[in-house]
Amino acid sequence: MPFSIILFSVSWLVFIIFSNKRKFFIFSPTCYAAIILGLATDLLIYNYPLWSYPAKTSFQNLIRVYLDDLGVYFVVTYLFLQTLPKRQTIITVGFHIFLWTIPSIALEGIALFTEAMKHGLWWSIYYSYLSNWILFASFYLHHRLRTKYAYLE
């Protein structure tokens, strides 16, 4: 639980300091999609425990879920979109995704090391790394499609 509280606090502090708030309405729909996806995976792991976050009570587990979904997922997605390269090619976006998967997987490694997270069933850090690529690519595509077809003024 302390790991999730610290992660939530640090992520929002980073958001307050580094985010470009003028682009909030451009980036936030994709961030909300990330939150919904996070809540969906929380339901998935409840019934099919690929990973778990040890907690003493169900209430602590619920708080941890909300801290991750409303903090980390929103902030990471926002900053990922904010730092997209100006010239977006497959190579530049792929490299950008690669750069964002490094701290993401490192953070999971810290969570595993401190036992704030445990892998279950067949899940491993390798699947987490692959899923990070899929997630960041999905967020990029969602953002691109949304900004291309939405009325933004």
Buried (B, 14 or more C-beta within 10 A) or exposed (E): BEBBEEBBEEBBEEBEEEBEEEEEEBBBBBBEBBBEBBBEBBEEBEEEEBBBBEBEEEEBBEBBBBBBBBBBBBBBBBBBBBEBEEEEEEEEBBEBBEEBBEEBBEBBEEBBEEEBBEBEEEBEEEEBBEBBBEBBEBBBEBBBEBBEEEEEE
